Amino acid sequence: MGRIVRYGLIILFGIIAMACSFFLPRRDVRTIGQVAGFALDEKNGTIHATFELYSPSVDQPIGKERQILTSKGKNIEECLKAMERKSGKKLYIDDAEVLILGGQEGELMGPVLDYYAAFSHDNMDLPVFFAQNQEAGKIFEGKGEILSTEISQSAKNLKKRQTVRDLMNGTGERIFIKGEGSYEIVS
Protein backbone atom coordinates (compact mmCIF):
# COMPACT_ATOMS: atom_id res chain seq x y z
CA MET A 1 0.00 0.00 0.00
CA GLY A 2 2.81 2.43 0.88
CA ARG A 3 4.52 1.73 -2.43
CA ILE A 4 1.35 2.57 -4.39
CA VAL A 5 0.96 5.86 -2.50
CA ARG A 6 4.62 6.76 -3.10
CA TYR A 7 4.42 6.07 -6.85
CA GLY A 8 1.07 7.86 -7.02
CA LEU A 9 2.58 10.98 -5.41
CA ILE A 10 5.58 10.91 -7.77
CA ILE A 11 3.27 10.71 -10.79
CA LEU A 12 1.03 13.45 -9.36
CA PHE A 13 4.01 15.81 -8.79
CA GLY A 14 5.27 15.04 -12.30
CA ILE A 15 1.90 15.98 -13.80
CA ILE A 16 1.75 19.17 -11.72
CA ALA A 17 5.31 20.13 -12.76
CA MET A 18 4.51 19.60 -16.44
CA ALA A 19 1.27 21.60 -16.18
CA CYS A 20 3.04 24.49 -14.42
CA SER A 21 5.80 24.60 -17.01
CA PHE A 22 3.28 25.70 -19.64
CA PHE A 23 2.51 28.83 -17.62
CA LEU A 24 6.10 29.93 -16.90
CA PRO A 25 7.23 33.02 -18.81
CA ARG A 26 9.68 32.29 -21.58
CA ARG A 27 12.49 34.61 -22.56
CA ASP A 28 13.07 35.12 -26.22
CA VAL A 29 16.78 35.14 -27.12
CA ARG A 30 16.18 37.96 -29.57
CA THR A 31 15.02 40.30 -26.77
CA ILE A 32 18.28 39.95 -24.82
CA GLY A 33 21.52 41.60 -25.90
CA GLN A 34 24.34 39.37 -24.66
CA VAL A 35 27.41 41.63 -24.34
CA ALA A 36 30.66 39.92 -25.33
CA GLY A 37 32.80 42.97 -24.56
CA PHE A 38 32.64 46.73 -24.41
CA ALA A 39 34.89 49.70 -24.95
CA LEU A 40 34.66 53.15 -23.36
CA ASP A 41 35.99 56.44 -24.69
CA GLU A 42 35.64 59.95 -23.27
CA LYS A 43 34.88 62.86 -25.58
CA ASN A 44 33.93 66.35 -24.41
CA GLY A 45 32.84 65.14 -20.97
CA THR A 46 30.63 62.39 -22.40
CA ILE A 47 31.30 58.66 -22.30
CA HIS A 48 31.03 56.94 -25.67
CA ALA A 49 30.40 53.21 -25.25
CA THR A 50 30.90 50.59 -27.96
CA PHE A 51 29.29 47.22 -27.27
CA GLU A 52 30.18 43.98 -29.00
CA LEU A 53 27.11 41.75 -28.82
CA TYR A 54 26.74 38.10 -29.69
CA SER A 55 24.52 38.05 -32.74
CA PRO A 56 22.12 35.10 -32.74
CA SER A 57 21.26 33.68 -36.14
CA VAL A 58 19.18 30.80 -37.33
CA ASP A 59 21.84 28.92 -39.25
CA GLN A 60 24.79 29.41 -36.87
CA PRO A 61 25.29 28.91 -33.16
CA ILE A 62 25.15 31.98 -30.96
CA GLY A 63 28.56 33.54 -30.55
CA LYS A 64 29.95 33.10 -34.05
CA GLU A 65 28.99 36.54 -35.37
CA ARG A 66 28.98 39.89 -33.68
CA GLN A 67 26.93 43.03 -33.71
CA ILE A 68 28.53 46.36 -32.82
CA LEU A 69 26.36 49.05 -31.23
CA THR A 70 27.31 52.43 -29.76
CA SER A 71 25.76 54.82 -27.30
CA LYS A 72 26.78 57.75 -25.16
CA GLY A 73 25.94 59.20 -21.78
CA LYS A 74 27.29 60.92 -18.69
CA ASN A 75 28.09 57.59 -17.01
CA ILE A 76 28.07 53.87 -17.81
CA GLU A 77 24.49 53.36 -16.60
CA GLU A 78 23.26 56.08 -18.97
CA CYS A 79 25.15 54.44 -21.84
CA LEU A 80 23.48 51.11 -21.06
CA LYS A 81 20.01 52.67 -20.83
CA ALA A 82 20.54 54.56 -24.09
CA MET A 83 21.67 51.34 -25.77
CA GLU A 84 18.63 49.45 -24.50
CA ARG A 85 16.33 52.15 -25.87
CA LYS A 86 18.20 52.23 -29.17
CA SER A 87 18.37 48.46 -29.71
CA GLY A 88 15.11 47.45 -28.05
CA LYS A 89 16.99 44.74 -26.16
CA LYS A 90 17.72 44.25 -22.48
CA LEU A 91 21.53 44.24 -22.27
CA TYR A 92 23.14 41.50 -20.24
CA ILE A 93 26.62 42.78 -19.40
CA ASP A 94 27.68 40.61 -16.44
CA ASP A 95 29.23 37.89 -18.62
CA ALA A 96 31.30 40.26 -20.76
CA GLU A 97 34.77 38.99 -21.63
CA VAL A 98 36.69 42.30 -21.82
CA LEU A 99 36.52 46.00 -21.03
CA ILE A 100 38.70 48.31 -23.10
CA LEU A 101 39.33 51.86 -21.91
CA GLY A 102 40.42 54.60 -24.29
CA GLY A 103 41.56 58.16 -23.84
CA GLN A 104 44.27 59.50 -21.59
CA GLU A 105 45.43 57.35 -18.70
CA GLY A 106 43.02 57.46 -15.80
CA GLU A 107 40.36 59.52 -17.60
CA LEU A 108 37.74 56.79 -17.40
CA MET A 109 38.90 55.17 -14.17
CA GLY A 110 36.43 57.18 -12.07
CA PRO A 111 33.30 56.19 -14.03
CA VAL A 112 34.39 52.54 -14.19
CA LEU A 113 35.13 52.37 -10.47
CA ASP A 114 31.84 54.14 -9.69
CA TYR A 115 29.92 51.63 -11.81
CA TYR A 116 31.53 48.58 -10.20
CA ALA A 117 31.70 50.03 -6.65
CA ALA A 118 27.98 49.32 -6.21
CA PHE A 119 28.89 45.58 -6.16
CA SER A 120 25.60 44.84 -7.91
CA HIS A 121 27.63 43.69 -10.90
CA ASP A 122 28.99 40.17 -10.61
CA ASN A 123 31.96 40.36 -12.90
CA MET A 124 34.78 41.74 -10.75
CA ASP A 125 37.19 39.46 -12.65
CA LEU A 126 36.45 41.23 -15.94
CA PRO A 127 39.78 41.77 -17.76
CA VAL A 128 40.54 45.46 -18.39
CA PHE A 129 42.68 46.68 -21.29
CA PHE A 130 43.81 50.18 -22.22
CA ALA A 131 43.72 51.32 -25.84
CA GLN A 132 47.12 52.60 -26.91
CA ASN A 133 47.02 55.96 -28.74
CA GLN A 134 43.59 55.36 -30.25
CA GLU A 135 39.88 55.23 -29.49
CA ALA A 136 38.97 52.01 -27.71
CA GLY A 137 35.83 51.51 -29.82
CA LYS A 138 37.92 51.22 -33.01
CA ILE A 139 39.10 47.77 -31.93
CA PHE A 140 35.58 46.37 -32.39
CA GLU A 141 35.04 47.91 -35.86
CA GLY A 142 34.10 45.77 -38.83
CA LYS A 143 32.43 42.41 -39.17
CA GLY A 144 33.53 38.92 -38.36
CA GLU A 145 33.85 36.69 -35.36
CA ILE A 146 33.72 37.79 -31.73
CA LEU A 147 36.96 39.58 -30.76
CA SER A 148 36.29 39.84 -27.02
CA THR A 149 36.65 36.14 -26.36
CA GLU A 150 39.86 36.04 -28.43
CA ILE A 151 41.32 39.01 -26.56
CA SER A 152 40.48 37.50 -23.19
CA GLN A 153 41.95 34.13 -24.16
CA SER A 154 45.13 35.76 -25.53
CA ALA A 155 45.66 37.66 -22.28
CA LYS A 156 45.08 34.48 -20.30
CA ASN A 157 47.62 32.61 -22.46
CA LEU A 158 50.15 35.42 -21.98
CA LYS A 159 49.40 35.38 -18.24
CA LYS A 160 48.73 39.12 -18.40
CA ARG A 161 45.40 40.14 -16.99
CA GLN A 162 44.39 43.17 -15.00
CA THR A 163 40.84 42.90 -13.73
CA VAL A 164 38.27 45.33 -12.35
CA ARG A 165 39.14 43.99 -8.90
CA ASP A 166 42.81 44.87 -9.53
CA LEU A 167 41.80 48.40 -10.59
CA MET A 168 39.77 48.82 -7.41
CA ASN A 169 42.69 47.60 -5.29
CA GLY A 170 45.28 49.63 -7.23
CA THR A 171 47.19 46.49 -8.19
CA GLY A 172 48.10 44.72 -11.39
CA GLU A 173 49.97 45.67 -14.52
CA ARG A 174 48.20 47.75 -17.15
CA ILE A 175 47.79 45.89 -20.41
CA PHE A 176 47.71 47.96 -23.59
CA ILE A 177 45.99 46.93 -26.80
CA LYS A 178 45.69 48.42 -30.28
CA GLY A 179 44.07 47.65 -33.63
CA GLU A 180 41.09 48.43 -35.85
CA GLY A 181 38.75 45.52 -36.44
CA SER A 182 41.47 43.32 -34.96
CA TYR A 183 43.79 43.56 -32.00
CA GLU A 184 47.35 43.33 -30.84
CA ILE A 185 48.29 43.15 -27.16
CA VAL A 186 51.18 45.58 -26.84
CA SER A 187 52.38 45.11 -23.28
C-alpha positions in Angstrom: 0.0 0.0 0.0 2.8 2.4 0.9 4.5 1.7 -2.4 1.4 2.6 -4.4 1.0 5.9 -2.5 4.6 6.8 -3.1 4.4 6.1 -6.8 1.1 7.9 -7.0 2.6 11.0 -5.4 5.6 10.9 -7.8 3.3 10.7 -10.8 1.0 13.5 -9.4 4.0 15.8 -8.8 5.3 15.0 -12.3 1.9 16.0 -13.8 1.8 19.2 -11.7 5.3 20.1 -12.8 4.5 19.6 -16.4 1.3 21.6 -16.2 3.0 24.5 -14.4 5.8 24.6 -17.0 3.3 25.7 -19.6 2.5 28.8 -17.6 6.1 29.9 -16.9 7.2 33.0 -18.8 9.7 32.3 -21.6 12.5 34.6 -22.6 13.1 35.1 -26.2 16.8 35.1 -27.1 16.2 38.0 -29.6 15.0 40.3 -26.8 18.3 39.9 -24.8 21.5 41.6 -25.9 24.3 39.4 -24.7 27.4 41.6 -24.3 30.7 39.9 -25.3 32.8 43.0 -24.6 32.6 46.7 -24.4 34.9 49.7 -24.9 34.7 53.2 -23.4 36.0 56.4 -24.7 35.6 59.9 -23.3 34.9 62.9 -25.6 33.9 66.3 -24.4 32.8 65.1 -21.0 30.6 62.4 -22.4 31.3 58.7 -22.3 31.0 56.9 -25.7 30.4 53.2 -25.2 30.9 50.6 -28.0 29.3 47.2 -27.3 30.2 44.0 -29.0 27.1 41.7 -28.8 26.7 38.1 -29.7 24.5 38.1 -32.7 22.1 35.1 -32.7 21.3 33.7 -36.1 19.2 30.8 -37.3 21.8 28.9 -39.3 24.8 29.4 -36.9 25.3 28.9 -33.2 25.1 32.0 -31.0 28.6 33.5 -30.5 30.0 33.1 -34.1 29.0 36.5 -35.4 29.0 39.9 -33.7 26.9 43.0 -33.7 28.5 46.4 -32.8 26.4 49.0 -31.2 27.3 52.4 -29.8 25.8 54.8 -27.3 26.8 57.8 -25.2 25.9 59.2 -21.8 27.3 60.9 -18.7 28.1 57.6 -17.0 28.1 53.9 -17.8 24.5 53.4 -16.6 23.3 56.1 -19.0 25.2 54.4 -21.8 23.5 51.1 -21.1 20.0 52.7 -20.8 20.5 54.6 -24.1 21.7 51.3 -25.8 18.6 49.4 -24.5 16.3 52.2 -25.9 18.2 52.2 -29.2 18.4 48.5 -29.7 15.1 47.5 -28.1 17.0 44.7 -26.2 17.7 44.3 -22.5 21.5 44.2 -22.3 23.1 41.5 -20.2 26.6 42.8 -19.4 27.7 40.6 -16.4 29.2 37.9 -18.6 31.3 40.3 -20.8 34.8 39.0 -21.6 36.7 42.3 -21.8 36.5 46.0 -21.0 38.7 48.3 -23.1 39.3 51.9 -21.9 40.4 54.6 -24.3 41.6 58.2 -23.8 44.3 59.5 -21.6 45.4 57.3 -18.7 43.0 57.5 -15.8 40.4 59.5 -17.6 37.7 56.8 -17.4 38.9 55.2 -14.2 36.4 57.2 -12.1 33.3 56.2 -14.0 34.4 52.5 -14.2 35.1 52.4 -10.5 31.8 54.1 -9.7 29.9 51.6 -11.8 31.5 48.6 -10.2 31.7 50.0 -6.7 28.0 49.3 -6.2 28.9 45.6 -6.2 25.6 44.8 -7.9 27.6 43.7 -10.9 29.0 40.2 -10.6 32.0 40.4 -12.9 34.8 41.7 -10.8 37.2 39.5 -12.7 36.4 41.2 -15.9 39.8 41.8 -17.8 40.5 45.5 -18.4 42.7 46.7 -21.3 43.8 50.2 -22.2 43.7 51.3 -25.8 47.1 52.6 -26.9 47.0 56.0 -28.7 43.6 55.4 -30.3 39.9 55.2 -29.5 39.0 52.0 -27.7 35.8 51.5 -29.8 37.9 51.2 -33.0 39.1 47.8 -31.9 35.6 46.4 -32.4 35.0 47.9 -35.9 34.1 45.8 -38.8 32.4 42.4 -39.2 33.5 38.9 -38.4 33.8 36.7 -35.4 33.7 37.8 -31.7 37.0 39.6 -30.8 36.3 39.8 -27.0 36.7 36.1 -26.4 39.9 36.0 -28.4 41.3 39.0 -26.6 40.5 37.5 -23.2 42.0 34.1 -24.2 45.1 35.8 -25.5 45.7 37.7 -22.3 45.1 34.5 -20.3 47.6 32.6 -22.5 50.2 35.4 -22.0 49.4 35.4 -18.2 48.7 39.1 -18.4 45.4 40.1 -17.0 44.4 43.2 -15.0 40.8 42.9 -13.7 38.3 45.3 -12.4 39.1 44.0 -8.9 42.8 44.9 -9.5 41.8 48.4 -10.6 39.8 48.8 -7.4 42.7 47.6 -5.3 45.3 49.6 -7.2 47.2 46.5 -8.2 48.1 44.7 -11.4 50.0 45.7 -14.5 48.2 47.8 -17.2 47.8 45.9 -20.4 47.7 48.0 -23.6 46.0 46.9 -26.8 45.7 48.4 -30.3 44.1 47.7 -33.6 41.1 48.4 -35.8 38.7 45.5 -36.4 41.5 43.3 -35.0 43.8 43.6 -32.0 47.4 43.3 -30.8 48.3 43.2 -27.2 51.2 45.6 -26.8 52.4 45.1 -23.3 
